[in-house]
């Protein structure tokens, strides 16, 4: 049984090298894209909305929370540009 499974796997690798060797770079690029384009902006906007509600309710720490939310948002939205700049510098 083990020999048969090994032959099937070897045949798959030989016949379909594109599918059997998934590129780590592609996977990491897709993950980076998903995080920076979808997840991070949603978290930043939720942080600003949460800070706004705290400010509207009269919480004393709301201004500090809003400031840090804005700093995090700026850092998040500039991260793709910074990453592409660094990737170009390292690649050359």
Secondary structure as GFF3:
##gff-version 3
##sequence-region A 1 92
A	DSSP	alpha_helix	2	15	.	.	.	ID=ss1
A	DSSP	alpha_helix	17	20	.	.	.	ID=ss2
A	DSSP	alpha_helix	24	34	.	.	.	ID=ss3
A	DSSP	pi_helix	35	39	.	.	.	ID=ss4
A	DSSP	alpha_helix	40	56	.	.	.	ID=ss5
A	DSSP	alpha_helix	62	91	.	.	.	ID=ss6
###
